[in-house]
Amino acid sequence: MVKNKKEHIEIAELMRQSGVGFGTSGARGLVTDMTDRICYAYTLGFLQYLAAQGDVAPGAQVAIAGDYRSSTPRIMGATAMAIEALGYTPVNCGFIPTPALTLYGINHAISSLMVTGSHIPDDRNGIKFNRSDGEILKCDEAAIRSQQVAIPADLFSQDGMLKIAPVLPQETAEAYQAYIRRYLDFFPQNALQGYRIGLYEHSSVARQVMGEVLEGLGAEVTRLSRSESFIPVDTEAVRPEDIELAHEWAQTYHFDAIVSADGDGDRPLISDEQGNWLRGDVAGVLCAKYLGAKCVVTPVSSNSAVEKCGWFDRVDRTRIGSPYVISAMQSALNDGVDRVVGYEANGGFLSATTLEQGGRYLSALPTRDALIVPITILLLAREVKSSISQLLMQLPQRFTHSDRLKNFPTELSCNRIAALSSGDFSQDKQAVERLFGEDFGTVKSFDVTDGLRITFDSEEVVHLRPSGNAPELRCYNEASSTQRAAEMNQISMKILAGWGDKSC
């Protein structure tokens, strides 16, 4: 083999061959498919694109971090080697939440990569890419896919693994510490004094920082169920065992709230004093209220209480995924709107403008963040002298429930949904009512912003869409009570289970 021979690879073709493509946010795939070669190539494509855009200067630093998945250290090593191959300097921020890494990149005007699969199981992983001003958007993803990269032909073995084990640079704690200071400096000293909070640690990379910030604000924190093996906590589809755990802890410890986050710390979980987990889209409304938002951006799947409460001057709806929320927040800024925030149904909260309260300032962080949500909800409850369950009663009584069919091919999901959303209202109405009408009644309207959102005359909702991160079919339901939303979801999931039969 000729020494220094290069293999030229198109990222789009590599994604097609490997099955590791862009999802709702970042590139994701099976760990067995995310070989060192794949991760190395994707990092090259990302940085080449940024260099062409003038977003990364020659010799610049590029920050990397990761979650606690078993495959994360290996992938971090492959990305670090790719960074060095292009003449840049990798900065190892260690195992910290995604928003902490993104904040560090924005503060230092450098790009960054987060190795995480978020809430999906340990047999999968991913890479989230950030420009110097925050997350890459869908237009950036398209440009990265179009890149052609050159890889040393003898760098990898036949199975796509590095022949020489990469060595990560010494870890810096700067990003971790700056993230803590962000909240301790913004919220009043001892703002949470008197609160008793349970911290469900499991395997979240946010577990340490959440505890430090909550205690730093004066709360009494009890740490619960730390795990050294990865647990896929999905804040949109909370596991039955986590529902049971929260109720047990609430009865045993008499907490004011229980808090947690998903694997990479960008999606929150917070319960009321009875151990009932709040839906992420309800938590987002309360967080936006405390922060005095004027404009709220949220995906089409979020609870309609955000419009019905009347707290905000403007509410914009988007497709599901933080890149869409970020783009819409930027559009609102371009319209001259102030105090612009966003949130997703998973609870991840984003801010597009610097927010001020009592002479203290919170800089914009246009990426999903978990930590800000439980703090603001507890403070809002304190302002109105109520518990969290009482605070929820001040919202319009709209409730959501969601679940997903796992191992449901994305192509099949798309085909099934497309058959119900041809664009001919009369035809589609008949098809949907044949499927759901016996249980939910007459169709009032459709929304095809992302998947198919069906509103019935009763104002009940069934929203279907393929997951952007895994081969899953998601179903979201909305009704006027928690019981009815859960019942609707059970009925919907039973109906949709039949979709897996290709003969149906």
N, C-alpha and C positions, 0 to 999 in steps of 0.2 A: 504494500500500500504506500502511495506517495505521502511523504510526511506533510502535515498541515493541509491535506486535501479537505475541501469543504463540500458538504452536502447541502444543496439548496432546496428548501422546503417551503411550500405555500401553506400558510396557517389555515386557510379555509379547507384545503384538502386534508390536512392533518386532523382537523375537527371532524370531518366526514368519516375518515378512516377509524379514528379512535372512539368516536361517540362522546368525546368530552367537548361540549359546546357551551355557548353562552346561554344562561338561563335568565331568570328574572333579574338577578344581580350577580354578575361575575360568571366565570367558567366553572362548571361542576361536572363530576362524573364518578364512576366507580374507581376506587383506589387502585385496583388492578389495571385500569386503563390509564390512570394518571401516572404514567412512568416518569422517571427523571427527564427523559428526552422530551416528552410532551410538555412538562412544566418549564423546562429550559427554553424550548422553542417559543412557548406562549409569552414568556417574559421578554425574550428578544423582540418579538413582534410588538408587544406593548411599548417597550422603550424606543424602538425604531420609529414608531408612530409619533410618540411624544417629541422625539428629537426633530422630526420633520415639521411638527407644529410649533417648535421653539419653546416647548414647555419643559424641556430638560436640557441643561447646558453641558458641554463637554466636561467630564470629570466630576459631575454633580453627585451629591448623595442621593440614595434611594432607600427609603425605610422599609423594613419588612417586620412582620409579626405573625403570630399564629394562635390557634386555639389548642385545646388539650386532646385532640384526636391522636391516635397512635401513629398515623401516617404524616402528621404535620411537620415534625422536625426534618424528616427526609425531604419533603417538598420545599421547605424553607431553604435547605441546603442547595437544592437544584436552582432555585430562583437566585440565591446569592451568587452562585457561580456564573449564571447568565449575566447578572448585573456587572460583575467584574470583567466578563469577556468583552463587554462594550465600553470599557474604560470608566465605568462609574463606581462609586463607593457604596457598598451595602452597609446600612446601619441597622443593627439587630436590636429591635425594641422589645424582644422577648415575647412572652405569652401574656397578651393584654387584650382588652376589648377592641373590636373594630373601630368604634368611635374614638377611642383614645389614640389609635394609630392615625386615623384620618385627621384628627385635630392637630397632631404633631406635624403631619405633612403640610397642612394649611399654615400653621404658625411659622414653619421654616421654609415655606414655598418650595417644597420638594415633592416628588411623586412617591407613592408607596404601594405595597402589595400586602394583602392580608390573606394568609393561608387558612381557610376555614370552609366547612360545609354547612355552617350555621346550625340548623335544627335537624338536618337529615342524619341517618344512621352512620355509624363509624366505618362502614364499608364503603362510604363515599366521602369525597372531600372536594375542595374547590379553591379558587383564587379570586379574590376581589381586587380590582385594580383602581387606583386613585390617581388622578392628575394632581397638580400642585394646588388646585382650588377645590378638590373634592372628588367625588365618585365620577368615573367615566359614565357617559350617557350612551344611548342606543346608537347615535351617529358615530361615537368613538368605537363601539364594538364592531360596527361594519367596517371601519377603517382598519382596525386591528386584524380582522379576518382577511383583509386584502393584502396583508404584508407577506413578503417572501423573506425568509431568514436563511442565514448560512451557518451550519453547525459543523464543527470538526468531525470528520468521518470516523475517527478512531476514539472518540470521547465516550461512547456508550457501547455496552455489550449488546448482543442480539436481542435480549429481552427488554432493552430500552433503559437499563439502569447504568448509572455512572460507574466507570471502571475505577475511578479514584474518589474516595469518600470526601465530599466537600467539608470545609471547616468554617463554621459560622463565626463572624467577628464577635468580640466580647460584647455581652449584652449591656445596653444602657438603660437606666431607669428613668430617663428624662421624660419620655412620653407618658409613662405611668404617673409620675408625680405631677405633671402639668394637668392631666385629666382630673386628678383629685383636687388640685387647687382651683380648677375651673368652677367647681360647685361650692367649695368651702369659702371662696371669695365672693360668690354671688349671693348666696342665701344668708340671711342674718345669723349671727353667732348664736349657737344653741337653739336654732329654729325648731328642732325636733325634740327638744328636752321634754321629758315626761312621756314620750311614746315608747311602747314596748313592741319591738319588731322582730319577727322571725325571719331569718335569712336562709332560704332553701338554696344551699350551695351546689349540690350535685356536681356536675363536671363543667359548669360554666366558667369560662375564663374571666368573667366579671366578678366572681365570688369574693375575691380579696378586696378589690377596689370598692365594691358596694358596701362591704362591712366597714371599711375605713371611713368612707364619706358619711354614712349614716351615723356612725359613732362620733365622727368629727362634728356633726351638727347636733350632737347631744342625745341621740336616741340610745336606748338600752337594747342591744342586739344579741339575739340568741342564734348561734349558727347550727344549722340542721342538715343532716344527711349529705355530708361531703363524700364524693365518689372518686376513686382513682381510675376507674374505667369510664369511658364516655357513655353518657346517657342522652339520647336524642329528644330533648324537651322542645316541643313545638307549641308556641304560645297561641296559635290559631286552632289547634286540635289537641287540647291538653289531655294527657293520658289518664285513664280511669284511676290508676294507682296514685297519680299526683293530686287528683281531686280528693281521693280518700285521705291521703297524707295531710293535706291542708286542713281538712275538717278535724282530724285527730289532733293536730298541733294546736288548733284554735281552742279546742275543748280542754286540752292539757295545760297550755301555757297562758291562755287568756291574752293573746296578743291584740294590739290595735290593728295590725296588718301583718301579712306575710309577703315577702318580696323575693323575686328571683329574676333570672334572665335566661335566654337560650344559650347555646354553645359559645357564640362569639360575642355575646353581651350587647347586641343591638336591638333585641326585642325583649320587652319587660313582661314580668308577671307580678301582679299585686292582688292580694285578696282583701276582703273586708274583715271585720273583727270576728266574723263567724267562719272564716276559712273558705268563703266563696270567691273563686278567682274572677276578677273583672275581665270582660272582653276588652281586647286591645283597642277597638275603635271607641268604646265608651271611655276608657282611660285617656285616650288622645283628646277627646272633647274637654275633659276636666283639666288636663294639663294646659291646653290652649287657653282655657278660661282663666286659670291662675296667672298665666304669663301676659294676659291682656292682649291677645292676638286680635287683629282686625280682619285678616284674611286667613282662611284655613284651606289647605289643599289636601285632598284625600282621595283614594281610589274609589271606584264605583261600588266596590263590595262593602264599603264601610256603612255603619249604622246611620239611618236617616235622622237620628236625634241631633246631629250637627246642624242640620238646617232648621229643624223644628224648634230647637231651644231659643233661637233668636239672639244669641249672644254675639254673633260675628257679622260684620258688614258684608262679607263676601265669602262664599264657599265654592271652590272649584273642584270638579270631579275629574279623575284621570283613569287610565288603564292601571292595572295592578303592577307594582314594582317601583322601587325608590327612584330609578332614573326618570320615570314619568312624573312622579311627584316633584322631583327637583326641577325638571324642565318647566312645569306649570308654575312653580314658585318663582322661577326667574321671569316668566311671562308677567306674573303679577307685579314684580318689582319694576319691570319695564313699563307697566301701566301707571307707575307712580304710587302704588299701594305701599303702605308702611305696616310694620309689625306682621310680617308674613311667616307663617309656620305651616308645617304639614305633619301628617301622621298616616300610618297604615293600619289595616285591620289587625295586624300582628302586634300592634302597640308601639312599634318603633317611631320615635318622634324626631322631626327635623326642624331646623330653624334657618330662615333665609336672611334675616336681618338681626342686627345687634339689638338685644332687648334690655331695657332699663327698669329697675325698681329700686326706689329709695336711694338713689345715687350710686347704685352698684350696677355693673354692666355684664351681660352675658353675650359673648361674641357669637356670630352666626356659626352654626355647625350643620351644613346641608348634607347630612347622612343620618341614617337611623341611629337613635341613641336610646338605651334602656334606662339609664340611671336617673335622668331628669324626671321621669314619669312618676315613680312612687313618691319622690320628695314633694313634688308640686301637689299631688292629690292629698297627701297628708296635711300640707300647709293650707290648702283650700278648705279641707274639713275643719281645721283649727279656726280659720277665719270666720266660718259660719257657725262655729260651736256645735259641731255634729260629729258623729261617727261616719265612717266611710259608707256604711249601708244607708244611713240617713241622707248623706250627700247625694247618693245615687237617686233618691226619690225626688230630687229637685230637677232631674232630667225628664224630658218627655219619655214616656214608658214604651220604648221600642227596644226589642231584645233580639240578639243574633245568636246563632249557633252554627257551627261548621264542622265538617269532617271530610275525610277523603278516602277514596278507594286506592289502596296501594297496588303497585305493580300493574297499573293500568296503562297500556301503551299510549303515548301522547298522540300518535296518529289516529288511533281509534277514538280517543276523546274528541279530537277535532272533527272527525267525520260524523260522530253521533250528534255533536252540537250543531254542526253545519246543516244537518238534515232538519233541524228545528228552527233554523234562522235563515231562510232563503231570501228574505226581503219582501215577500208577499205576506202582508199581515194576516189576511183571511186564511190563507193556507197554513201559515205557521201557527196561528191561533188554534186551528182545528187539531194540528199535530200535537201541540203541547197539551191541549185539553184531553186528548185521547190518553196521553201519558200520565198527566197529573190531575186532570179535572175532577175525577171521582173523589179525590182527597182535598183539593184546594179550590175548586170552583172555576169561575169564568176568568179568562185572561183580560186584564185591563191594558197592559202595555208591555213592550219589550225594550231592552237597552242592550246594544251589542258593542258597547265601548270596549269590553274585555270579556270574551265568552258570551254567555247569554243570561241576562238578568230579567226574570219574569216577575211582573207585579200583577197580582190578581185583584179582582174587585174588592176583596176584603182588606186590601193594602198589605197582605202577606206576600212574602218574596221568596222565590227560589232562584238562586244564581249559580250557574254551572260554568266551570272553566278548567282547562288543563293546567296543572302546576307548571310553572316555568323553571323549576329546579330539579324535578324528579318525575319518573313515570307514574304520575298520580292524577286522578280526577277529583277535583275539589268541588264541594257543594256548600254554599252559604245560604242560610235561611234567616228571615226576619219576620217577627210577629209582635203582638202587643203584650206578650208575657213570656217569661223564661220557659215555662212549661210547654207552651204552644210552639215556641221556636225549636226546642229540643225534640218535641214530637214530630214537627214538620221535617226536621233533619233525619230522624230515624226512618220516617216514611220515604223520604227522598232517596236515602242511601239504599233502602231495600229495592226501590224501583230501579235505581241506577245500577245495582249489582247485576241486573239482567243484561245490561249493555255489554258486559264482557263476553256474552255469547254472540259470536259473530253471525249467527243465523237470525238474531232478533231484528 
